[in-house]
Each structure stands twice: as structure tokens, then as C-alpha cells.
Amino acid sequence: MPAQPSAIILAAGFSSRMGELKALLPMGRQGTVLERTILQFRRCGIDDVVVVTGHRAAEVTKVAEQAGARCTHNPAFADGMYGSIRNGVLALADSSRGFFLLPVDIPLIRRGTIGLLLQAMSESSALILYPFFDDRRGHPPLLSAEVAARIRNEKTEPEGGLRTLLARIEDERPDQVREVMVADANIHFDMDTPDDYFTGCLLFGRRGIPTMAEAEAIVTHIHPMPEKGLAHGRMVGEVAGILCEAVIHHSRRELSAYLCRVCGLLHDIAKGHPRHEVTGATWLAALGFDRAAEIVAVHKDMDWNPEMGIGERELVHLADKLVRGSRMIGVSQRFEEKLALYRHDPEAVQAILGRYRLAQDLAAAVEAEVGQPLELIMEMAFAACTH
């Protein structure tokens, strides 16, 4: 097996705009910003993680080593970032295939981004791989061993630092630079100020749910869906979202219509694959969207009883049964058509009858929550979808 690339995390700066050392700020239950970043690489199979220290090196080193990284100190860290980058490159093992480069203040990179860059490296001989989202490159670039050697061999810092060096390589060999489409808005998010940190903590709490822009990247670039599938997903998401809004309005429960909409869009991303609901959930989990994966996994079949109540997964499941193609239909019509289609297959008929009963029970539960017949709620949804 070829050697894996390493990861270099730059954690040498003063964090003067933040007022506190960014690397050691808490981030969720996983510990500090630095620990979270190290663990993300290690969970993606990057065993060699090098942290470049500078300011408060002893404290940073202790946290980094406890998280499984090794450290190298840049005594001239105050002179600028390029020296820390070169310091990290000099610390790489000779067998390293290359390296991810990530400043510690960009801590919310999704594991799917790392995975897609690794996949792209395995499929090409590119010298530079950039994650690409929303028409922009972001962090972390994945740089080859040849780029690492060039950094080691540079006797003086290029004017403009690493950016200039990478631009020079791209000018010389444009065919060796690739942009890898990812579903990750966080490749552009860095934490420089206390307000940024507050936003980062909020984003960390929502990390299992894609933004709508990330979901669109998934269904158009990463796991492309045919137009009919997209139309169906969008309608299921819209119906699920409006049902959720009705439940929220009448019951004051804390549910997310947004989560319903985005999971409705994504529920059939693996349509055509065996056990497409499980496959789709696996794809989403690999990209880092665990919460969405949980809902997509049960959109076809689900264990449920009325005592469990109605949540986002139940609403997406029901909405899928209320939409055929990109049009809404009633539960009875949907399942009677299915029963007629599979009437000569007793095993299929039994499975359809089980889903029919579940859909009826879910519809009854929604009606009880909202205090209106499902047909009326659907009419409101149809009106909202067509205006």
C-alpha cells in the first residue's frame, strides 16, 4: 500500500484578534479546537498529524500530543506563516505521500472533504488538490510530496509566501492542479474574532445537517441525481417542511422544518442502488452529515408506534408517501396503486400493506397534532408549492 499523506496543522500564532489562544478554545464535547481538528484527520485515516507550535508552545504541545499528533516548534513564528509551513514540512517523514495544510482557526472541515481529497489523490497524480465549494477554493489543500520537496528546497521565502509558490506551480503545470468539488461550506470559515468563535460553536452544533447549498452540491456534483429524482426530492422536502410547520404552529414543539426540507431533498440520492435508503444514509454519513443520514435511512421503512410521537424523520417518511414523482397524492391512492402493481407477488404485497398501515398511522398522528384533516394540510402545502 502506498504511504498516506500527512496533515500539518498550523497553531503557532498569537491569536491577537481573538484575545484568547484559538487552539485551546473549547469546541463541543470533543475538547478544544485543536483536539477536534487533529481527531478529524485521524478519523479519516491520517495517522501522521504534525502540529506547528509557536506562542505558548508548551500548552499547545501537551494538548496536541494527547490527541495523537506530534509537534514541531517554530521559534521564529512571529515572522509570519510561511516559516511555520516550512517548519512543518521539514518535520514530515520521508515516506509521506504529501500533506494537508490547515490553519488551526479553520476547524470545522467535514470528514467528507478529507475523504474526497484522499479519493482524488488516489485517482490522479496531481501536485495540488483544492477543495472547491460555492465557486471558490478553500482549505485544506492537499499538496503532493513533490510540492513538499520544493518547499524544503526553497532557500528564501517567496514574496507572497506559499500562495505565490502554489500559483507559480499552477502557471508551470496547470494540468497538475485539480479542484475537488465538496459539500462543505466550512472550507471557507475561519475564526479570527470572538464573534467568529460564537458562530463556529453554532456551526459545530449543526454539523450533522447540510446547508441547502451543501445539499445541492451533493445531488448535483457528488452523487448526481436525474432531473426526475431531483423534482421528487424537492417536492417531498417541501411537503415535509410544510407538515412540520403545521405541527410546530399547533403544538409549539421544537422541530426543524429546515431539516425536513433538506432531508426530503436528499432522501432518494441512492435511488437505483440496492437498499437505496441504507446506501444513501451511508453516503451522507461519509460526508459528515450524520443527522441527515439517520432520517434518510428510514424514509422507506421505519419502526414506529404512536407513543414515539411525530418528529422530523416521521414527517419525511410520511411526505415521501404523499408524493408520486413531483405531484402530491393521497395515502390511499399511493398504496392502492402499489398493491395493484404487485398483486401477483405475495411477499411484496405484505411489505406494501405494512407500509400502508404505517403511513395511515403517521397521517392520523399528524392530524391529531394539528387538529385538521391531512387533506386540508395537503391543500395548504400544494398552494404554497405552486405560488
C-alpha positions as semicolon CSV with decimal commas, in nm:
position;residue;x (nm);y (nm);z (nm)
1;M;0,000;0,000;0,000
2;P;0,135;0,346;-0,081
3;A;0,205;0,575;0,210
4;Q;-0,077;0,802;0,319
5;P;-0,035;1,179;0,318
6;S;0,026;1,358;0,645
7;A;-0,151;1,662;0,785
8;I;0,014;1,983;0,903
9;I;-0,188;2,198;1,142
10;L;-0,057;2,549;1,195
11;A;-0,105;2,652;1,559
12;A;0,182;2,893;1,614
13;G;0,019;3,236;1,611
14;F;-0,063;3,486;1,883
15;S;-0,443;3,486;1,824
16;S;-0,431;3,859;1,892
17;R;-0,770;3,940;1,735
18;M;-0,940;3,660;1,926
19;G;-0,798;3,767;2,262
20;E;-0,755;3,401;2,362
21;L;-0,544;3,128;2,207
22;K;-0,761;2,981;1,932
23;A;-0,612;2,635;1,951
24;L;-0,713;2,589;2,315
25;L;-1,068;2,726;2,296
26;P;-1,334;2,465;2,377
27;M;-1,528;2,317;2,085
28;G;-1,816;2,088;2,176
29;R;-1,766;1,779;2,385
30;Q;-1,458;1,677;2,192
31;G;-1,234;1,915;2,380
32;T;-1,051;2,205;2,223
33;V;-1,042;2,344;1,871
34;L;-0,701;2,182;1,823
35;E;-0,813;1,842;1,952
36;R;-1,118;1,847;1,728
37;T;-0,903;1,923;1,424
38;I;-0,649;1,652;1,500
39;L;-0,918;1,391;1,564
40;Q;-1,095;1,475;1,240
41;F;-0,782;1,392;1,040
42;R;-0,710;1,079;1,240
43;R;-1,066;0,951;1,198
44;C;-1,017;0,984;0,824
45;G;-0,711;0,758;0,833
46;I;-0,444;1,030;0,851
47;D;-0,223;0,889;1,124
48;D;0,066;1,133;1,087
49;V;-0,057;1,472;1,208
50;V;0,208;1,739;1,267
51;V;0,121;2,046;1,474
52;V;0,346;2,350;1,434
53;T;0,373;2,539;1,762
54;G;0,491;2,889;1,845
55;H;0,316;3,107;2,102
56;R;0,252;2,918;2,430
57;A;0,418;2,615;2,276
58;A;0,424;2,402;2,591
59;E;0,046;2,420;2,638
60;V;-0,028;2,354;2,272
61;T;0,218;2,064;2,260
62;K;0,059;1,894;2,560
63;V;-0,290;1,908;2,406
64;A;-0,167;1,804;2,061
65;E;0,030;1,502;2,182
66;Q;-0,257;1,383;2,399
67;A;-0,475;1,389;2,087
68;G;-0,226;1,173;1,896
69;A;-0,031;1,434;1,699
70;R;0,337;1,512;1,704
71;C;0,473;1,864;1,731
72;T;0,745;2,076;1,586
73;H;0,830;2,418;1,721
74;N;0,891;2,725;1,507
75;P;1,094;2,966;1,722
76;A;1,053;3,238;1,456
77;F;0,675;3,206;1,444
78;A;0,631;3,583;1,482
79;D;0,795;3,636;1,142
80;G;0,496;3,501;0,951
81;M;0,310;3,189;0,843
82;Y;0,545;3,066;0,571
83;G;0,817;2,986;0,824
84;S;0,571;2,770;1,018
85;I;0,464;2,594;0,699
86;R;0,825;2,517;0,608
87;N;0,892;2,406;0,965
88;G;0,604;2,160;0,939
89;V;0,721;2,033;0,601
90;L;1,072;1,975;0,735
91;A;0,917;1,759;1,009
92;L;0,737;1,528;0,763
93;A;0,853;1,171;0,730
94;D;1,041;1,089;0,409
95;S;0,774;0,830;0,327
96;S;0,489;1,080;0,343
97;R;0,291;1,097;0,020
98;G;0,215;1,464;0,071
99;F;0,027;1,669;0,324
100;F;-0,295;1,850;0,404
101;L;-0,229;2,205;0,522
102;L;-0,475;2,357;0,767
103;P;-0,453;2,659;0,997
104;V;-0,600;2,576;1,336
105;D;-0,851;2,860;1,304
106;I;-1,031;2,671;1,024
107;P;-1,152;2,388;1,250
108;L;-1,485;2,275;1,105
109;I;-1,373;2,093;0,791
110;R;-1,603;1,797;0,732
111;R;-1,467;1,445;0,714
112;G;-1,625;1,415;0,371
113;T;-1,393;1,688;0,244
114;I;-1,087;1,500;0,365
115;G;-1,224;1,177;0,218
116;L;-1,297;1,330;-0,124
117;L;-0,949;1,482;-0,141
118;L;-0,793;1,148;-0,050
119;Q;-1,001;0,977;-0,318
120;A;-0,892;1,235;-0,574
121;M;-0,528;1,183;-0,479
122;S;-0,564;0,807;-0,526
123;E;-0,711;0,861;-0,874
124;S;-0,466;1,119;-1,010
125;S;-0,107;1,233;-0,999
126;A;-0,198;1,596;-0,933
127;L;0,053;1,804;-0,741
128;I;-0,210;2,025;-0,578
129;L;-0,568;1,938;-0,486
130;Y;-0,801;2,213;-0,367
131;P;-1,141;2,155;-0,209
132;F;-1,397;2,354;-0,407
133;F;-1,737;2,479;-0,297
134;D;-1,962;2,768;-0,396
135;D;-1,731;2,852;-0,689
136;R;-1,431;2,903;-0,459
137;R;-1,129;2,711;-0,343
138;G;-1,085;2,662;0,029
139;H;-0,894;2,475;0,299
140;P;-0,725;2,238;0,338
141;P;-0,531;2,200;0,014
142;L;-0,373;1,858;-0,029
143;L;-0,017;1,905;-0,155
144;S;0,198;1,630;-0,303
145;A;0,539;1,510;-0,187
146;E;0,687;1,696;-0,484
147;V;0,543;2,023;-0,354
148;A;0,678;1,939;-0,007
149;A;1,024;1,887;-0,158
150;R;1,001;2,220;-0,335
151;I;0,915;2,396;-0,008
152;R;1,207;2,223;0,167
153;N;1,447;2,324;-0,107
154;E;1,346;2,690;-0,127
155;K;1,634;2,879;0,034
156;T;1,439;3,201;0,075
157;E;1,074;3,270;0,135
158;P;0,892;3,353;-0,188
159;E;0,743;3,701;-0,193
160;G;0,381;3,643;-0,103
161;G;0,459;3,318;0,077
162;L;0,303;2,983;-0,004
163;R;0,027;3,137;-0,214
164;T;0,289;3,267;-0,456
165;L;0,470;2,933;-0,468
166;L;0,150;2,741;-0,542
167;A;0,047;2,994;-0,808
168;R;0,389;2,952;-0,971
169;I;0,344;2,574;-0,980
170;E;-0,001;2,617;-1,132
171;D;0,139;2,850;-1,401
172;E;0,411;2,598;-1,482
173;R;0,193;2,285;-1,476
174;P;-0,177;2,375;-1,484
175;D;-0,274;2,018;-1,566
176;Q;-0,133;1,911;-1,227
177;V;-0,373;2,125;-1,024
178;R;-0,724;1,997;-0,952
179;E;-1,030;2,143;-0,786
180;V;-1,229;1,878;-0,600
181;M;-1,598;1,952;-0,552
182;V;-1,702;1,908;-0,189
183;A;-2,023;1,963;0,008
184;D;-1,865;2,177;0,276
185;A;-1,925;2,548;0,332
186;N;-1,680;2,529;0,624
187;I;-1,378;2,520;0,392
188;H;-1,428;2,899;0,383
189;F;-1,498;2,956;0,753
190;D;-1,221;3,077;0,980
191;M;-1,230;3,204;1,337
192;D;-1,044;3,530;1,390
193;T;-1,264;3,711;1,642
194;P;-1,490;3,627;1,939
195;D;-1,793;3,670;1,711
196;D;-1,643;3,419;1,469
197;Y;-1,588;3,177;1,755
198;F;-1,952;3,210;1,864
199;T;-2,061;3,138;1,507
200;G;-1,822;2,843;1,494
201;C;-1,976;2,690;1,806
202;L;-2,322;2,720;1,648
203;L;-2,199;2,559;1,327
204;F;-2,035;2,281;1,524
205;G;-2,368;2,205;1,690
206;R;-2,535;2,178;1,348
207;R;-2,256;1,982;1,184
208;G;-2,471;1,675;1,115
209;I;-2,710;1,868;0,890
210;P;-2,609;2,008;0,549
211;T;-2,699;2,358;0,445
212;M;-2,926;2,370;0,143
213;A;-2,629;2,480;-0,068
214;E;-2,431;2,178;0,056
215;A;-2,727;1,950;-0,019
216;E;-2,749;2,092;-0,371
217;A;-2,377;2,021;-0,417
218;I;-2,437;1,661;-0,312
219;V;-2,724;1,596;-0,554
220;T;-2,571;1,784;-0,849
221;H;-2,197;1,706;-0,822
222;I;-2,103;1,442;-0,567
223;H;-2,390;1,192;-0,601
224;P;-2,572;1,336;-0,903
225;M;-2,942;1,264;-0,931
226;P;-3,150;1,260;-1,250
227;E;-3,387;1,550;-1,302
228;K;-3,693;1,343;-1,215
229;G;-3,534;1,232;-0,890
230;L;-3,446;1,591;-0,803
231;A;-3,801;1,706;-0,873
232;H;-3,937;1,431;-0,649
233;G;-3,691;1,512;-0,371
234;R;-3,770;1,881;-0,380
235;M;-4,144;1,815;-0,357
236;V;-4,101;1,563;-0,072
237;G;-3,888;1,819;0,112
238;E;-4,143;2,093;0,060
239;V;-4,433;1,875;0,177
240;A;-4,236;1,754;0,480
241;G;-4,139;2,110;0,566
242;I;-4,494;2,241;0,547
243;L;-4,627;1,950;0,753
244;C;-4,357;2,026;1,009
245;E;-4,453;2,394;1,017
246;A;-4,816;2,296;1,078
247;V;-4,715;2,069;1,368
248;I;-4,494;2,342;1,516
249;H;-4,769;2,603;1,484
250;H;-5,036;2,394;1,655
251;S;-4,830;2,204;1,913
252;R;-4,543;2,452;1,982
253;R;-4,300;2,162;1,960
254;E;-3,933;2,227;1,885
255;L;-3,893;2,072;1,542
256;S;-3,698;2,187;1,237
257;A;-3,886;2,243;0,913
258;Y;-3,547;2,313;0,754
259;L;-3,422;1,967;0,850
260;C;-3,735;1,817;0,694
261;R;-3,680;2,007;0,370
262;V;-3,314;1,922;0,330
263;C;-3,368;1,553;0,414
264;G;-3,663;1,540;0,179
265;L;-3,438;1,665;-0,100
266;L;-3,172;1,405;-0,014
267;H;-3,385;1,102;0,070
268;D;-3,350;0,930;-0,269
269;I;-2,988;1,016;-0,354
270;A;-2,905;0,646;-0,393
271;K;-3,222;0,553;-0,584
272;G;-3,144;0,262;-0,815
273;H;-2,888;0,110;-0,579
274;P;-2,974;-0,198;-0,370
275;R;-3,136;-0,093;-0,041
276;H;-3,108;0,263;-0,159
277;E;-3,216;0,411;0,175
278;V;-2,923;0,243;0,354
279;T;-2,680;0,329;0,076
280;G;-2,790;0,692;0,076
281;A;-2,752;0,714;0,453
282;T;-2,402;0,565;0,424
283;W;-2,305;0,825;0,164
284;L;-2,432;1,109;0,381
285;A;-2,255;0,979;0,691
286;A;-1,930;0,954;0,494
287;L;-1,968;1,321;0,401
288;G;-2,016;1,410;0,768
289;F;-2,394;1,455;0,776
290;D;-2,489;1,206;1,045
291;R;-2,821;1,366;1,146
292;A;-2,945;1,372;0,788
293;A;-2,824;1,014;0,740
294;E;-3,042;0,896;1,030
295;I;-3,353;1,035;0,862
296;V;-3,270;0,918;0,509
297;A;-3,206;0,565;0,642
298;V;-3,571;0,524;0,748
299;H;-3,759;0,703;0,471
300;K;-3,866;0,371;0,318
301;D;-3,926;0,151;0,624
302;M;-3,940;0,258;0,986
303;D;-4,021;0,111;1,325
304;W;-4,273;0,343;1,487
305;N;-4,561;0,348;1,729
306;P;-4,782;0,640;1,840
307;E;-4,608;0,670;2,178
308;M;-4,291;0,774;1,994
309;G;-4,460;1,090;1,869
310;I;-4,401;1,282;1,548
311;G;-4,059;1,419;1,463
312;E;-3,863;1,511;1,153
313;R;-3,793;1,152;1,050
314;E;-4,163;1,065;1,068
315;L;-4,262;1,370;0,865
316;V;-4,008;1,299;0,590
317;H;-4,122;0,936;0,583
318;L;-4,486;1,038;0,550
319;A;-4,416;1,310;0,294
320;D;-4,242;1,053;0,071
321;K;-4,567;0,852;0,076
322;L;-4,769;1,160;-0,020
323;V;-4,567;1,239;-0,333
324;R;-4,555;1,046;-0,659
325;G;-4,299;1,187;-0,895
326;S;-4,327;1,559;-0,833
327;R;-4,700;1,560;-0,756
328;M;-4,885;1,511;-0,429
329;I;-5,135;1,228;-0,396
330;G;-5,334;1,076;-0,111
331;V;-5,208;0,791;0,102
332;S;-5,483;0,557;-0,019
333;Q;-5,421;0,630;-0,385
334;R;-5,047;0,582;-0,348
335;F;-5,073;0,240;-0,185
336;E;-5,368;0,109;-0,382
337;E;-5,167;0,169;-0,698
338;K;-4,873;-0,018;-0,545
339;L;-5,093;-0,308;-0,438
340;A;-5,241;-0,335;-0,786
341;L;-4,895;-0,329;-0,943
342;Y;-4,758;-0,608;-0,721
343;R;-5,076;-0,810;-0,673
344;H;-4,911;-1,130;-0,804
345;D;-4,621;-1,107;-0,556
346;P;-4,745;-1,210;-0,209
347;E;-4,421;-1,109;-0,036
348;A;-4,427;-0,762;-0,193
349;V;-4,795;-0,722;-0,107
350;Q;-4,722;-0,794;0,259
351;A;-4,445;-0,536;0,266
352;I;-4,668;-0,278;0,094
353;L;-4,952;-0,343;0,339
354;G;-4,714;-0,286;0,630
355;R;-4,601;0,048;0,486
356;Y;-4,964;0,138;0,412
357;R;-5,065;0,086;0,774
358;L;-4,768;0,285;0,896
359;A;-4,848;0,574;0,661
360;Q;-5,209;0,574;0,782
361;D;-5,094;0,578;1,144
362;L;-4,850;0,862;1,080
363;A;-5,117;1,060;0,897
364;A;-5,356;1,012;1,189
365;A;-5,086;1,127;1,433
366;V;-5,021;1,443;1,230
367;E;-5,395;1,514;1,215
368;A;-5,417;1,475;1,593
369;E;-5,123;1,714;1,642
370;V;-5,254;1,977;1,402
371;G;-5,628;1,935;1,459
372;Q;-5,700;1,936;1,086
373;P;-5,758;1,665;0,826
374;L;-5,450;1,571;0,630
375;E;-5,629;1,665;0,306
376;L;-5,659;2,024;0,426
377;I;-5,295;2,037;0,532
378;M;-5,202;1,899;0,189
379;E;-5,410;2,164;0,017
380;M;-5,217;2,431;0,207
381;A;-4,893;2,261;0,109
382;F;-4,998;2,245;-0,255
383;A;-5,090;2,612;-0,255
384;A;-4,753;2,701;-0,100
385;C;-4,567;2,488;-0,354
386;T;-4,737;2,641;-0,656
387;H;-4,707;3,009;-0,564
